[in-house]
Structures are given as C-alpha cells and as structure tokens.
Amino acid sequence: MIYELEGDILLTKAPAIAHGVSPNDHFNAGLALALRELWPGMAKDFRHYAHQAHPKPGELWTYRSADGHTIYNLMTQEGDHASSASGRASIPNVNHVLKRLRHELDKGHVKSIALPRLATGAGGLDWDQVRPLITHHLGDLNIPVYLYVTYRKGEAGKEAAA
C-alpha cells in the first residue's frame, strides 16, 4: 500500500530507500548527496560497480549498509561512462527500473520502503507522469511504500508502520 507523506525522507523508519540516479552518477547533488553523506561507502562502491559493469539507464543497483539499511539506486537518468555529466530521466527508464524494483521487493527481504518524487528533480520529469507508474508497479505490494511527495527538512513523516 502506498502512503503519501510530507517530511524528510532521511528520517524514515523504513529499512529501505529508493532514489533515482544516472549510470555515471557522482552522488554530488540532492538526495544522492545526502545519502552519500550518511553512507560514504555507497558512492565509492557505486563508482566501482559502474566502472566494472557499465550499467545502462533502467537498471538498478542495491547497496546494503553495515547498519542494516538497503538503498536501491534506480537508474532513471541517462548518462554514459565516457562523460561525467548526468542526463535527464525518461518515462521508459522509470518504467523499466520500477519493474526491476518490484521484482526485488517481491523477494520479501524488505518490510517497508521510502521513495521521493522519483525522477522529478535532477531527472526533470513531470510528477503527473511519474506518479501513475509508481502506483502501477508498487501500489499492490504487501508492504508499506512511503512516498515522500513534499520535502520538509528535519521533519519526520507520519509513517503508518515501518
């Protein structure tokens, strides 16, 4: 079930967070930067993974922190390994990566997950196009999906039961 919330996703009680990145992301802006500051090893591990695997938009990379958090890095944006610039997100990329995320969540290892307004910041997409894709792919999950639709720095969202 999806719960739309106001608050700071970094204060979620959910054991998992999903957010959008590009395949060549440096985690130097927005939520990616905040996550890098919380888990510095994630950005280092991602760069190593990207250098070895050359992931494409629409793919997913999972980071599990030492403190038990799972971060799903959803490659919603364009970007190649020959350039350091991240491109814009696309609806096909978002659709594909949400399908991949659903597959991961169906394994049952995560009890709840938090997401921001995916692909609408640096990704540049319109929320009215992205929101229905999240509903389609994650709406019938048997775990709480906390969708942080309004950012309020330092305020915890009112989550049902993480």
C-alpha positions in Angstrom: 0.0 0.0 0.0 1.2 3.5 -0.9 1.2 6.2 1.7 1.9 9.8 0.5 3.8 11.8 3.1 5.3 15.2 3.9 8.6 15.2 5.6 12.3 14.4 5.3 12.9 11.0 3.7 16.2 10.8 5.5 14.3 10.4 8.8 12.2 7.5 7.5 11.9 4.4 9.7 11.7 2.2 6.6 14.7 -0.1 6.3 14.9 0.7 2.6 15.1 3.9 0.4 14.9 4.0 -3.4 16.1 7.0 -5.3 16.9 8.0 -8.9 20.5 8.2 -10.2 22.3 8.1 -13.5 24.6 5.2 -14.5 27.6 7.6 -14.1 26.3 9.4 -11.0 28.8 11.1 -8.6 26.2 11.5 -5.8 27.0 15.2 -5.6 23.5 16.8 -5.5 20.1 16.4 -3.9 19.1 13.3 -2.2 22.0 11.3 -3.6 24.4 13.7 -1.9 22.5 13.4 1.4 22.7 9.6 1.1 26.4 9.7 0.3 27.0 11.8 3.4 25.1 9.2 5.5 26.8 6.2 3.8 30.1 7.4 2.2 30.9 3.8 1.2 27.9 3.7 -1.1 29.2 6.2 -3.6 32.6 4.6 -3.6 31.0 1.1 -4.2 28.7 2.5 -6.9 31.6 4.0 -8.8 33.5 0.7 -8.6 30.4 -1.2 -9.8 29.7 1.3 -12.6 33.4 1.1 -13.7 33.2 -2.7 -13.9 29.7 -3.3 -15.1 28.9 -0.2 -17.3 25.2 -0.2 -16.3 22.6 1.3 -18.5 19.6 3.5 -17.7 16.7 1.5 -16.5 18.9 -0.8 -14.3 19.0 -1.0 -10.5 21.9 -1.3 -8.1 21.4 -2.2 -4.5 23.6 -1.1 -1.6 23.3 -2.7 1.9 24.8 -0.7 4.6 26.6 -2.0 7.7 23.7 -0.6 9.9 21.1 -2.7 8.0 19.7 -0.2 5.5 19.1 -1.1 1.9 19.4 1.7 -0.7 18.0 1.0 -4.2 19.8 3.2 -6.7 17.3 3.4 -9.6 19.0 4.4 -12.9 16.2 6.7 -14.1 18.5 9.2 -15.8 20.6 9.0 -18.9 24.4 9.1 -18.6 27.4 7.2 -20.0 30.7 6.3 -18.6 32.7 8.4 -21.1 31.1 11.6 -19.7 30.8 12.9 -16.1 27.5 14.7 -17.0 24.2 13.1 -16.0 21.4 13.4 -18.4 17.6 13.7 -17.9 15.3 10.9 -16.8 12.8 9.3 -19.2 9.5 7.6 -18.7 10.8 4.4 -20.3 13.7 4.3 -17.9 11.5 5.0 -14.9 9.0 2.3 -16.0 11.7 -0.3 -16.5 13.5 0.4 -13.3 10.3 0.3 -11.3 9.6 -3.1 -12.8 13.1 -4.2 -11.6 12.4 -2.7 -8.1 9.1 -4.6 -7.9 11.0 -7.8 -8.6 13.4 -7.1 -5.8 10.7 -6.2 -3.3 8.7 -9.3 -4.2 11.6 -11.4 -2.7 10.3 -10.3 0.7 13.6 -9.1 2.3 12.3 -5.6 2.9 9.5 -4.7 5.3 8.8 -1.2 4.0 10.4 1.3 1.6 10.5 5.1 1.2 10.8 6.9 -2.1 11.0 10.6 -3.1 9.2 12.2 -6.0 11.3 9.9 -8.3 13.0 11.4 -11.4 11.4 14.9 -10.9 14.4 16.8 -9.5 17.6 16.4 -11.5 15.7 13.9 -13.7 13.4 16.7 -14.9 10.2 14.7 -15.3 6.7 15.8 -14.5 5.3 14.3 -11.3 1.9 13.7 -13.0 3.7 11.3 -15.4 5.8 9.5 -12.8 3.2 9.0 -10.0 1.0 6.6 -12.1 4.0 4.4 -12.8 4.8 4.1 -9.1 1.1 3.2 -8.4 1.1 0.7 -11.3 4.3 -1.1 -10.2 4.2 -0.7 -6.4 0.6 0.0 -5.4 -0.4 -3.5 -4.7 2.7 -4.5 -2.6 2.0 -6.1 0.7 4.5 -3.8 2.4 4.2 0.0 3.2 5.5 2.2 0.4 6.2 5.6 1.8 6.1 8.2 -0.9 7.6 11.5 0.2 5.7 13.9 -2.0 6.5 17.1 -0.1 10.0 17.7 1.4 10.2 19.2 4.8 13.8 19.3 6.1 14.2 17.9 9.6 10.6 16.8 9.9 9.8 13.1 10.2 6.9 11.9 8.0 3.9 10.3 9.7 4.6 6.7 8.6 1.9 4.1 9.3 4.1 1.1 10.5 7.6 0.8 9.2 
